[in-house]
Amino acid sequence: MKSEVAEKLFTFEEYLAYDDGTDNRYELVEGRLELMNLPTFRHLLIAKFAEQIFDAEIKRLGLPWVCFREAGIRTGWRKSRLSDLYIVPVEQVREFLDRSAVTEIPPLLAFEVVSPESVSRDYRFKRSEYAALEIPEYWIVDPMKSKVTVLLWEEGLYEETVFIGNQNIVSRTFAELALTVEQILAAGNIS
């Protein structure tokens, strides 16, 4: 069965309906299922912290947005990526509540935490796929290099700003957000 799955090319619709009877999570890349490794605890803690921060800011500002963790983004005809976090308008998911959690409309903001096995996926592949979708803002949190890269969509390409240490992260989506790289990275530790 596994070899059949490895050889089969899936449509996006087949990917949405795919269930191998396990808790395995897959991305769809050029029609092929790519098994995703389980995230590290540091990865999960950072994503949870960011989700809480974004949810609080959305609520404070009364925005009609919602933040999803570990949901999918359709990035092409036979492509779908699992994002650590993304933010979408409520209207974007309202009529799809009982469907697989994969948005087919680009989110307002995508957020990825880099793990040792995801470096090229987060910095290269997702960056180019998110750019093709013109996702307005893409954060790459890299605990291994102690930095946060924020990519803003400007006139057909991403403008990149790297933040380190106690620098406040500048976000177009959340202009009033007061958050430093140190705060995000510290969320990945347990004291």
Helices and strands as residue ranges (DSSP letters): H 2-7, H 12-17, E 26-29, E 32-35, H 41-61, E 65-76, E 79-89, H 91-94, E 102-103, E 109-113, G 116-118, H 119-120, I 121-125, H 126-133, E 137-142, E 147-154, E 157-164, H 181-186
